[in-house]
Amino acid sequence: MYTMLTMASTEERFVQATNYWDLETLYTDIASAKGKRLTPVEKLHLRGLLCGYSPAEIAERLNKSNCSHSPTKKELGSNRD
């Protein structure tokens, strides 16, 4: 049930993009170029960009940190498992 709520809330973000863009066609065209379907998060970020938000503004609105990547043990310099 939590997943359904999360998915619904991502679809409700940046909905003003639907006023200016044919999102389903855009999603289909990008998926064709990409070779696979867009994830819900990719769609969310795309809608944010289409609304004129920068990646930093999108992260802020979604309460995400600017770092989208957690370092691996190798990147941290740990040789232990």
C-alpha positions as CSV (number, residue, x, y, z in Angstrom):
1,M,0.0,0.0,0.0
2,Y,2.9,2.4,0.8
3,T,4.2,1.9,-2.8
4,M,0.8,2.9,-4.2
5,L,0.7,6.1,-2.1
6,T,4.3,7.0,-3.2
7,M,3.5,6.4,-6.8
8,A,0.3,8.4,-6.6
9,S,2.1,11.3,-5.0
10,T,4.9,11.3,-7.7
11,E,2.2,11.5,-10.4
12,E,0.7,14.5,-8.6
13,R,3.9,16.5,-8.5
14,F,4.5,19.1,-11.2
15,V,1.1,18.5,-12.8
16,Q,1.1,21.9,-14.3
17,A,3.3,20.4,-17.1
18,T,0.1,18.7,-18.4
19,N,-1.3,22.1,-19.3
20,Y,1.5,22.7,-21.8
21,W,2.8,19.4,-22.9
22,D,1.4,16.1,-24.2
23,L,3.2,14.1,-21.6
24,E,2.2,10.6,-22.7
25,T,3.5,11.3,-26.2
26,L,6.7,12.8,-24.8
27,Y,7.2,9.8,-22.4
28,T,6.7,7.4,-25.4
29,D,9.1,9.3,-27.6
30,I,11.8,9.4,-24.9
31,A,11.3,5.7,-24.1
32,S,11.7,4.9,-27.7
33,A,15.0,6.8,-27.9
34,K,16.1,5.4,-24.5
35,G,15.2,1.8,-25.4
36,K,13.1,1.3,-22.3
37,R,10.2,2.9,-20.4
38,L,10.8,5.9,-18.2
39,T,10.6,5.2,-14.5
40,P,8.1,7.1,-12.3
41,V,11.1,9.1,-10.9
42,E,12.3,10.0,-14.4
43,K,8.8,11.1,-15.3
44,L,8.7,13.2,-12.2
45,H,12.0,14.9,-12.9
46,L,11.1,15.5,-16.5
47,R,7.8,17.2,-15.5
48,G,9.8,19.4,-13.1
49,L,12.2,20.4,-15.9
50,L,9.3,21.1,-18.3
51,C,7.8,23.4,-15.6
52,G,11.0,25.4,-15.7
53,Y,12.6,24.2,-12.5
54,S,16.4,23.6,-12.4
55,P,17.6,20.2,-11.1
56,A,18.6,21.9,-7.8
57,E,15.1,23.4,-7.5
58,I,13.5,20.0,-8.3
59,A,15.6,18.4,-5.6
60,E,14.6,21.1,-3.1
61,R,10.9,20.8,-3.9
62,L,11.2,17.0,-3.5
63,N,13.2,17.4,-0.2
64,K,16.2,15.6,-1.7
65,S,19.8,16.4,-1.0
66,N,22.0,17.6,-3.8
67,C,23.9,14.4,-3.7
68,S,22.1,11.8,-5.7
69,H,24.7,9.2,-5.2
70,S,26.0,7.2,-2.2
71,P,29.7,6.5,-2.3
72,T,30.7,2.9,-2.6
73,K,33.3,1.2,-0.3
74,K,35.8,1.5,-3.1
75,E,35.2,5.3,-3.5
76,L,35.6,5.7,0.3
77,G,38.9,3.9,0.1
78,S,37.8,0.8,2.1
79,N,39.5,-2.4,1.0
80,R,37.5,-4.5,3.5
81,D,34.2,-6.2,2.6
